[in-house]
């Protein structure tokens, strides 16, 4: 995301944030940028380049089969 920043007046004015580019992030549990062990992106020191760990072709998750009472089937 990016937003214009106007520092000409005594009170800074921040513009409306806009997406810079589309990103399809992989799901992971993260606390926040400071406390997380997994960061989905990194920004260069000059702020002009981004490295993003993302999914190339997002797709629907495959179904999970859950078998209940499976131990009873073993006794037969």
DSSP file (Angstrom, degrees, kcal/mol; ACC not computed):
  #  RESIDUE AA STRUCTURE BP1 BP2  ACC     N-H-->O    O-->H-N    N-H-->O    O-->H-N    TCO  KAPPA ALPHA  PHI   PSI    X-CA   Y-CA   Z-CA
    1    1 A X              0   0    0      0, 0.0     2,-0.3     0, 0.0    18,-0.2   0.000 360.0 360.0 360.0 151.0    0.0    0.0    0.0
    2    2 A X  B     -A   18   0A   0     16,-2.1    16,-2.7    14,-0.1     2,-0.3  -0.988 360.0-173.8-143.8 151.2    1.1    3.6   -0.6
    3    3 A X        -     0   0    0     -2,-0.3    14,-0.1    14,-0.2     2,-0.1  -0.995  30.8-108.0-144.7 144.8   -0.4    6.9    0.3
    4    4 A X        -     0   0    0     -2,-0.3    11,-3.2    12,-0.3     2,-0.4  -0.442  30.6-154.0 -68.6 146.7    0.6   10.5   -0.6
    5    5 A X  E     -B   14   0B   0      9,-0.2     2,-0.6    -2,-0.1     9,-0.2  -0.983   6.0-164.6-128.9 119.4    2.1   12.5    2.3
    6    6 A X  E     +B   13   0B   0      7,-3.0     7,-2.3    -2,-0.4     3,-0.2  -0.914  15.4 168.6-107.8 113.4    1.8   16.3    2.4
    7    7 A X        +     0   0    0     -2,-0.6    -1,-0.1     5,-0.2     5,-0.1   0.182  49.5 101.9-107.1  15.1    4.2   17.9    4.9
    8    8 A X  S    S+     0   0    0      5,-0.1    -1,-0.1     3,-0.1     2,-0.1   0.832  76.3  54.9 -70.0 -33.6    3.7   21.5    3.7
    9    9 A X  S    S-     0   0    0      2,-0.3     4,-0.1    -3,-0.2     0, 0.0  -0.354  98.2-100.6 -95.4 176.6    1.3   22.6    6.5
   10   10 A X  S    S+     0   0    0      1,-0.1     2,-0.6    -2,-0.1    -1,-0.1   0.843 114.2  52.4 -65.2 -33.9    1.7   22.4   10.3
   11   11 A X  S    S-     0   0    0      2,-0.0    -2,-0.3     0, 0.0    -1,-0.1  -0.920  93.8-125.0-106.4 120.0   -0.4   19.3   10.4
   12   12 A X        -     0   0    0     -2,-0.6     2,-0.5    -5,-0.1    -5,-0.2  -0.328  20.9-146.9 -61.4 142.7    0.7   16.5    8.0
   13   13 A X  E     -B    6   0B   0     -7,-2.3    -7,-3.0    -4,-0.1     2,-0.5  -0.960   6.9-157.6-115.9 129.0   -2.0   15.3    5.6
   14   14 A X  E     -B    5   0B   0     -2,-0.5    -9,-0.2    -9,-0.2     3,-0.1  -0.902  12.8-140.4-107.8 129.9   -2.1   11.6    4.5
   15   15 A X        -     0   0    0    -11,-3.2     2,-0.4    -2,-0.5    -1,-0.1  -0.042  39.7 -67.6 -77.2-175.9   -3.8   10.7    1.3
   16   16 A X        -     0   0    0      1,-0.1   -12,-0.3   -13,-0.1    -1,-0.2  -0.605  56.2-116.0 -76.5 127.4   -6.0    7.7    0.6
   17   17 A X        -     0   0    0     -2,-0.4     2,-0.3   -14,-0.1   -14,-0.2  -0.372  33.8-169.1 -65.0 141.8   -4.0    4.4    0.6
   18   18 A X  B     -A    2   0A   0    -16,-2.7   -16,-2.1    -2,-0.1     2,-0.2  -0.976  27.2-106.2-131.9 146.3   -3.8    2.5   -2.7
   19   19 A X        -     0   0    0     -2,-0.3     3,-0.1   -18,-0.2     0, 0.0  -0.514  20.9-158.6 -69.9 134.9   -2.5   -1.0   -3.5
   20   20 A X  S    S-     0   0    0      1,-0.3     2,-0.3    -2,-0.2    -1,-0.1   0.864  72.0 -17.1 -80.2 -39.1    0.8   -1.0   -5.2
   21   21 A X  S    S-     0   0    0      2,-0.0    -1,-0.3     0, 0.0     2,-0.2  -0.974  76.9 -91.6-162.5 154.7    0.5   -4.5   -6.7
   22   22 A X        -     0   0    0     -2,-0.3     2,-0.4    -3,-0.1     0, 0.0  -0.513  41.2-174.3 -74.9 141.6   -1.7   -7.6   -6.2
   23   23 A X        -     0   0    0     -2,-0.2     2,-0.7     2,-0.0    30,-0.0  -0.999  19.6-158.4-138.0 133.6   -0.2  -10.2   -3.8
   24   24 A X        -     0   0    0     -2,-0.4    31,-3.2    31,-0.3     2,-0.1  -0.852  24.7-161.3-110.7  92.6   -1.6  -13.7   -3.0
   25   25 A X  B     -C   54   0C   0     -2,-0.7     2,-0.2    29,-0.2    29,-0.2  -0.433  18.1-117.4 -77.3 147.1    0.0  -14.4    0.4
   26   26 A X        -     0   0    0     27,-0.7     2,-0.3    -2,-0.1    -1,-0.1  -0.576  38.5-103.6 -76.4 145.4    0.2  -18.0    1.7
   27   27 A X        +     0   0    0     -2,-0.2     2,-0.3     2,-0.0    -1,-0.1  -0.538  56.6 147.5 -74.3 133.5   -1.7  -18.5    5.0
   28   28 A X        -     0   0    0     -2,-0.3     2,-0.7     2,-0.1    12,-0.1  -0.968  50.6-106.5-159.4 151.6    0.4  -18.6    8.1
   29   29 A X        +     0   0    0     -2,-0.3     2,-0.4     7,-0.0     9,-0.1  -0.754  46.2 168.1 -87.0 119.2   -0.1  -17.6   11.7
   30   30 A X        -     0   0    0     -2,-0.7     3,-0.1     1,-0.2     6,-0.1  -0.976  32.4-152.8-130.5 144.9    1.9  -14.5   12.4
   31   31 A X        -     0   0    0     -2,-0.4     2,-0.3     1,-0.3    -1,-0.2   0.968  67.3 -58.9 -78.0 -59.8    1.8  -12.2   15.4
   32   32 A X     >  -     0   0    0      1,-0.0     4,-1.4     0, 0.0    -1,-0.3  -0.954  57.4 -77.2-171.1 178.9    3.0   -9.0   13.7
   33   33 A X  T  4 S+     0   0    0     -2,-0.3    -1,-0.0     1,-0.2    -2,-0.0   0.839 127.9  39.8 -61.5 -33.2    5.9   -7.6   11.8
   34   34 A X  T  4 S+     0   0    0      1,-0.1    -1,-0.2    -3,-0.0    -3,-0.0   0.865 124.4  33.6 -85.8 -37.4    8.0   -7.2   14.9
   35   35 A X  T  4 S+     0   0    0      2,-0.0     2,-0.2    -5,-0.0    -2,-0.2   0.387  93.1 107.6-101.9   4.8    7.2  -10.3   16.8
   36   36 A X     <  -     0   0    0     -4,-1.4     3,-0.1     1,-0.1    -6,-0.1  -0.578  53.7-156.8 -90.0 145.4    6.7  -12.8   14.0
   37   37 A X  S    S+     0   0    0     -2,-0.2     2,-0.5     1,-0.2    -1,-0.1   0.636  88.6  52.4 -85.6 -17.1    9.1  -15.6   13.1
   38   38 A X        -     0   0    0     -9,-0.1     2,-0.5   -10,-0.0    -1,-0.2  -0.965  65.1-176.3-125.9 114.5    7.6  -15.6    9.5
   39   39 A X        -     0   0    0     -2,-0.5    14,-0.1    -3,-0.1    -6,-0.0  -0.944  17.4-152.9-108.6 127.4    7.4  -12.4    7.5
   40   40 A X  S    S+     0   0    0     -2,-0.5    13,-3.1    12,-0.1     2,-0.3   0.589  76.3  24.6 -76.6  -7.9    5.7  -12.7    4.1
   41   41 A X  E     -D   52   0D   0     11,-0.2     2,-0.3     2,-0.0    11,-0.2  -0.973  57.6-156.3-150.6 163.9    7.7   -9.8    2.6
   42   42 A X  E     -D   51   0D   0      9,-2.0     9,-2.6    -2,-0.3     2,-0.4  -0.992  14.1-146.8-141.1 143.8   10.9   -7.7    2.9
   43   43 A X  E     -D   50   0D   0     -2,-0.3     7,-0.2     7,-0.2    -2,-0.0  -0.905  22.1-116.3-114.0 139.0   11.5   -4.1    1.7
   44   44 A X    >   -     0   0    0      5,-2.5     3,-1.6    -2,-0.4     5,-0.0  -0.258  33.3-105.3 -67.8 161.9   14.8   -2.8    0.4
   45   45 A X  T 3  S+     0   0    0      1,-0.3    -1,-0.1     2,-0.1    -2,-0.0   0.831 122.4  49.1 -59.6 -33.9   16.6   -0.1    2.4
   46   46 A X  T 3  S-     0   0    0      1,-0.0    -1,-0.3     3,-0.0    -2,-0.0   0.530 108.0-126.5 -85.1  -4.3   15.6    2.6   -0.2
   47   47 A X  S <  S+     0   0    0     -3,-1.6    -2,-0.1     2,-0.2     3,-0.0   0.608  83.1 105.9  74.3  12.2   11.9    1.4   -0.1
   48   48 A X  S    S+     0   0    0      1,-0.1     2,-0.3    -5,-0.0    -1,-0.1   0.597  71.4  50.8-100.4 -12.7   11.8    1.0   -3.9
   49   49 A X        -     0   0    0      2,-0.0    -5,-2.5    -5,-0.0     2,-0.4  -0.956  61.4-163.0-130.1 147.5   11.9   -2.9   -4.1
   50   50 A X  E     -D   43   0D   0     -2,-0.3     2,-0.5    -7,-0.2    -7,-0.2  -0.975   9.6-157.6-128.2 140.7    9.9   -5.6   -2.5
   51   51 A X  E     -D   42   0D   0     -9,-2.6    -9,-2.0    -2,-0.4     2,-0.4  -0.984  22.7-172.7-114.5 118.7   10.6   -9.3   -2.1
   52   52 A X  E     -D   41   0D   0     -2,-0.5     2,-1.0   -11,-0.2   -11,-0.2  -0.951  24.1-146.7-121.8 128.7    7.3  -11.1   -1.5
   53   53 A X        +     0   0    0    -13,-3.1   -27,-0.7    -2,-0.4     2,-0.3  -0.805  48.2 147.8 -88.2 100.9    6.7  -14.8   -0.6
   54   54 A X  B     -C   25   0C   0     -2,-1.0     2,-0.4   -29,-0.2   -29,-0.2  -0.836  53.8 -95.5-135.5 169.0    3.5  -15.4   -2.4
   55   55 A X        -     0   0    0    -31,-3.2     3,-0.4    -2,-0.3   -31,-0.3  -0.738  25.8-151.4 -86.5 129.8    1.5  -18.1   -4.2
   56   56 A X  S    S+     0   0    0     -2,-0.4     2,-0.5     1,-0.3    -1,-0.2   0.944  88.8  15.9 -68.5 -48.4    2.0  -18.0   -8.0
   57   57 A X  S    S-     0   0    0    -33,-0.0    -1,-0.3     2,-0.0     2,-0.0  -0.825  82.5-149.5-128.2  91.6   -1.4  -19.4   -8.9
   58   58 A X        +     0   0    0     -2,-0.5     2,-0.3    -3,-0.4   -32,-0.0  -0.341  24.5 174.8 -62.1 140.0   -3.9  -19.4   -5.9
   59   59 A X        -     0   0    0      3,-0.0     3,-0.1    -2,-0.0     2,-0.0  -0.936  37.0 -80.9-142.0 164.4   -6.3  -22.2   -6.0
   60   60 A X        -     0   0    0     -2,-0.3     2,-0.1     1,-0.1     0, 0.0  -0.352  54.3-102.9 -66.1 145.0   -9.1  -23.6   -3.8
   61   61 A X        -     0   0    0      1,-0.1     2,-0.2    -2,-0.0    -1,-0.1  -0.392  36.6-112.9 -67.3 144.5   -7.9  -25.8   -1.0
   62   62 A X        -     0   0    0      1,-0.1    -1,-0.1    -3,-0.1    -3,-0.0  -0.505  40.5 -96.0 -76.6 149.7   -8.4  -29.5   -1.6
   63   63 A X        -     0   0    0     -2,-0.2     2,-0.5     1,-0.1    -1,-0.1  -0.265  30.4-135.9 -66.7 152.9  -10.9  -31.3    0.7
   64   64 A X        -     0   0    0     -3,-0.1     2,-0.5     2,-0.0    -1,-0.1  -0.944  11.8-144.1-109.2 126.7   -9.8  -33.0    3.8
   65   65 A X        -     0   0    0     -2,-0.5     2,-0.5     2,-0.0    -2,-0.0  -0.814  14.1-166.1 -92.8 124.9  -11.4  -36.5    4.5
   66   66 A X        -     0   0    0     -2,-0.5     2,-0.7     2,-0.0    -2,-0.0  -0.952   3.9-159.4-113.3 121.8  -12.0  -37.1    8.2
   67   67 A X        -     0   0    0     -2,-0.5     3,-0.5     2,-0.0     2,-0.3  -0.894  10.8-162.8-103.7 117.6  -12.7  -40.7    9.3
   68   68 A X        +     0   0    0     -2,-0.7    -2,-0.0     1,-0.2     0, 0.0  -0.692  69.4  16.6 -98.9 153.9  -14.5  -40.9   12.6
   69   69 A X  S >> S+     0   0    0     -2,-0.3     4,-0.9     1,-0.1     3,-0.8   0.811  74.6 150.9  57.2  33.9  -14.7  -44.1   14.7
   70   70 A X  H 3>  +     0   0    0     -3,-0.5     4,-1.1     1,-0.2     3,-0.2   0.790  62.3  64.6 -65.9 -28.0  -11.9  -45.7   12.7
   71   71 A X  H 3> S+     0   0    0      1,-0.2     4,-0.8     2,-0.2    -1,-0.2   0.811  96.1  56.9 -67.1 -28.5  -10.8  -47.8   15.7
   72   72 A X  H X> S+     0   0    0     -3,-0.8     4,-0.6     1,-0.2     3,-0.6   0.873 101.9  56.2 -67.6 -37.3  -14.1  -49.7   15.6
   73   73 A X  H >< S+     0   0    0     -4,-0.9     3,-0.7     1,-0.2    -1,-0.2   0.825 102.1  57.0 -63.9 -31.0  -13.4  -50.7   12.0
   74   74 A X  H 3< S+     0   0    0     -4,-1.1    -1,-0.2     1,-0.2    -2,-0.2   0.794 100.0  58.6 -70.1 -27.8  -10.0  -52.2   13.1
   75   75 A X  H <<        0   0    0     -4,-0.8    -1,-0.2    -3,-0.6    -2,-0.2   0.666 360.0 360.0 -77.3 -16.1  -11.8  -54.5   15.6
   76   76 A X    <<        0   0    0     -3,-0.7    -1,-0.2    -4,-0.6    -2,-0.1   0.475 360.0 360.0 -75.6 360.0  -13.9  -56.1   12.8
